[in-house]
Amino acid sequence: MQKFEKKYQIRSYECDRFGLLRILTLMNILQDAADLSATTLGFGFDFCIENKLAWVGTNYHIQVFKLPQVHDIISVQTWPSGENKFMALRDFAVLDKTGDTIIKATSQWLLIDFAKKRPVSLNNYLPNYMYIDEHVISPLFSKLPDLDHYTLSKEFEARFDDIDLNSHVNNAIYPLWAVETLPEKFHEQYFPQEIEITFKKECLLGEKVEVKTLIENFKTSHSILVPAQEKECAKICISWQKKD
């Protein structure tokens, strides 16, 4: 079994005002590579539709050494990296044009019955599931803290354009909401170095979202809530590095 690899050229509309790849776009690129990899292995989108299943991400851990810039060409490698009864692990490595690794990521996924919204056994639906036992980051995902207090908060509404093929808010939108709570000067001075995300509940079209943010030195913690439903959709922790 080989790692899946795909090249991407960073477009101007995928970058922020500083010419750096947006976190939203990075998340979408990782999801795209994961879907293409899963498709080549026989358990991608078409397989899920045929079997009334869906892959749902539960955790991401991303380490950023350097953000790609506009017009850069990057290579994304991804591979299934482990599994148990319900959980599947997938790792990523993003390489620059010289072959140096500039971003690492590991993620955890559930295969769910789409109608019942319940996890199904990988062994039942993917009896020949194969993986490469190689991890770029430890697959032991941290338990992200509850926010007892917070520095900032901001409200959003889940738009039609935020909804994915599973009919809920796409995973890439949650870190976008998190960083949108931070002031402009913060973005001018820092870039994200490490991102940890735990997805807890789905967020649906039209739901009113509140994002609470705690800033502590070079780290921000975020809780993404739907107050009307008394549910927390995601927790996010980001470590930041000062720009040169």
C-alpha positions in Angstrom: 0.0 0.0 0.0 1.3 3.4 -1.0 0.7 6.9 0.4 -1.7 9.0 -1.7 -0.1 12.2 -3.0 -1.5 15.2 -4.8 0.0 18.6 -5.9 -1.9 21.9 -5.3 -1.0 25.4 -6.4 -2.0 28.1 -4.0 -4.3 30.6 -5.6 -4.6 34.2 -4.7 -8.2 33.8 -3.5 -7.1 31.1 -1.1 -4.7 33.5 0.8 -5.3 36.2 3.4 -4.2 39.8 3.1 -0.6 38.9 3.9 -0.5 36.4 1.0 -0.5 33.3 3.3 -2.7 30.3 2.9 -5.9 30.6 4.9 -6.6 28.0 7.6 -10.0 27.5 6.0 -8.3 26.6 2.7 -5.7 24.4 4.5 -8.5 22.4 6.1 -10.3 22.1 2.8 -7.2 20.9 1.0 -6.6 18.2 3.7 -10.3 17.1 3.4 -9.9 17.0 -0.4 -6.8 14.8 -0.3 -8.5 12.5 2.3 -11.5 12.1 0.1 -9.4 11.4 -3.0 -7.3 8.9 -1.1 -10.3 7.1 0.4 -11.9 6.9 -3.1 -8.8 5.2 -4.6 -9.0 2.7 -1.7 -12.6 2.0 -2.3 -14.3 3.7 0.6 -14.7 7.3 -0.5 -17.8 9.4 -1.2 -19.5 7.0 -3.8 -19.0 4.0 -1.4 -20.6 6.0 1.4 -23.6 7.1 -0.7 -24.2 3.6 -1.9 -24.1 2.2 1.7 -25.9 5.2 3.4 -22.8 6.0 5.4 -20.7 9.1 6.1 -17.2 9.8 7.3 -17.3 12.3 10.2 -14.1 13.9 11.6 -13.8 13.9 15.4 -10.3 15.3 16.0 -7.5 17.1 14.2 -4.0 17.9 15.4 -2.1 20.2 13.0 1.5 21.5 13.3 2.5 24.4 11.0 6.2 25.0 10.4 5.6 27.4 7.5 2.5 28.5 5.8 2.4 28.3 2.0 2.2 31.6 0.1 0.4 32.7 -3.0 1.4 30.8 -6.1 3.4 28.2 -4.2 3.1 24.6 -5.3 2.7 22.1 -2.5 2.4 18.3 -2.3 0.0 16.7 0.1 0.6 13.2 1.2 -2.0 11.3 3.1 -2.7 7.7 4.3 -4.9 5.7 6.6 -2.6 5.3 9.7 -4.6 3.1 12.1 -8.0 1.9 13.2 -10.0 0.3 16.0 -13.6 -0.9 16.0 -15.1 2.5 15.3 -12.3 5.0 14.9 -10.1 5.4 11.8 -6.9 7.5 11.9 -5.5 9.4 8.9 -2.2 11.3 8.7 -1.0 14.1 6.4 2.3 15.6 5.4 2.4 18.9 3.3 5.7 19.4 1.4 7.0 22.5 -0.3 8.6 22.4 -3.8 12.0 21.4 -2.3 10.5 18.3 -0.6 10.7 19.8 3.0 7.7 19.1 5.3 6.1 22.4 6.2 2.9 21.1 7.8 2.0 17.9 9.6 -1.4 16.6 10.7 -3.2 13.7 12.1 -6.9 13.2 12.3 -9.5 10.8 13.7 -12.7 9.7 11.9 -16.0 7.8 12.6 -17.9 5.9 9.9 -21.5 6.5 10.7 -24.9 5.3 9.6 -26.2 8.5 8.0 -29.9 7.9 8.8 -29.3 6.8 12.5 -26.4 9.2 13.1 -24.6 6.3 14.9 -21.1 4.9 14.4 -20.8 1.6 12.7 -18.1 -1.0 13.0 -15.2 -0.7 10.5 -14.9 -4.4 10.5 -18.5 -4.9 9.3 -18.3 -2.4 6.4 -14.6 -2.3 5.6 -13.4 -5.9 6.4 -10.3 -5.5 4.3 -9.4 -2.0 5.7 -5.6 -1.5 5.4 -3.4 1.2 6.8 0.2 2.3 7.1 1.3 2.3 10.7 3.1 5.6 10.5 2.2 8.8 12.4 3.6 12.3 11.8 2.1 13.4 15.2 1.1 11.2 18.1 -2.5 9.9 17.6 -3.2 10.4 21.3 -5.4 13.4 21.0 -5.4 15.8 24.0 -8.5 16.4 26.0 -9.1 20.1 25.3 -10.1 22.2 28.4 -13.4 23.7 29.2 -13.5 27.5 29.2 -14.3 28.7 32.7 -13.8 32.3 31.6 -13.1 34.0 28.3 -11.6 37.2 26.8 -13.7 37.7 23.7 -16.8 36.4 22.1 -18.5 36.7 18.7 -21.7 35.5 17.2 -22.2 33.8 13.8 -25.0 32.2 11.9 -24.5 28.9 10.0 -25.0 29.9 6.3 -26.0 27.8 3.4 -22.5 28.1 2.0 -21.1 26.6 5.3 -23.0 23.3 4.9 -21.3 20.3 3.4 -22.4 17.0 1.7 -23.3 15.6 5.1 -25.9 18.4 5.6 -24.1 20.1 8.5 -21.4 22.8 8.9 -18.1 21.7 7.3 -15.2 21.0 9.6 -13.2 23.8 8.0 -15.6 26.4 9.2 -15.0 25.9 12.9 -11.4 27.1 13.0 -12.5 30.0 10.7 -15.0 31.1 13.3 -12.4 30.7 16.1 -9.8 32.9 14.5 -12.4 35.5 13.4 -12.9 36.3 17.1 -9.3 37.6 17.3 -8.5 41.3 16.8 -6.8 42.5 13.6 -3.6 43.4 15.4 -3.3 39.8 16.6 -3.4 38.5 13.1 -0.9 41.1 12.0 1.6 39.9 14.6 1.1 36.1 14.8 0.5 33.1 12.6 -0.9 29.7 13.8 1.8 27.2 14.7 -0.3 24.4 16.2 -4.0 23.7 15.9 -6.0 21.1 17.9 -9.7 20.6 17.2 -12.2 18.3 18.9 -15.6 18.1 17.1 -18.4 17.3 19.5 -21.8 18.0 18.0 -23.1 18.9 14.5 -24.1 22.4 13.6 -27.0 22.9 11.2 -28.1 25.5 8.7 -29.4 28.7 10.3 -28.3 27.9 13.8 -27.0 30.9 15.8 -23.4 30.2 17.0 -21.5 31.9 19.8 -17.7 31.6 19.9 -16.0 32.2 23.2 -12.2 32.9 23.1 -9.6 33.0 25.8 -6.3 34.6 24.9 -3.3 33.6 27.1 0.1 34.8 25.8 0.8 32.8 22.6 -2.2 30.5 23.0 -5.9 30.9 22.3 -8.7 28.5 23.4 -12.1 28.5 21.8 -15.5 27.1 22.6 -18.0 27.0 19.7 -21.6 26.8 21.0 -25.2 26.9 19.9 -26.8 28.5 23.0 -30.4 27.9 21.9 -29.7 24.1 21.8 -27.4 24.1 24.8 -24.8 22.3 22.8 -21.1 22.7 22.3 -20.1 21.9 18.7 -16.3 22.1 19.0 -13.3 23.0 21.1 -10.2 24.4 19.5 -6.8 25.3 20.9 -4.3 27.2 18.8 -0.7 28.0 19.6 0.7 31.1 17.8 4.1 32.2 16.7 5.2 35.8 16.3 5.9 36.8 12.7 9.4 37.8 11.6 
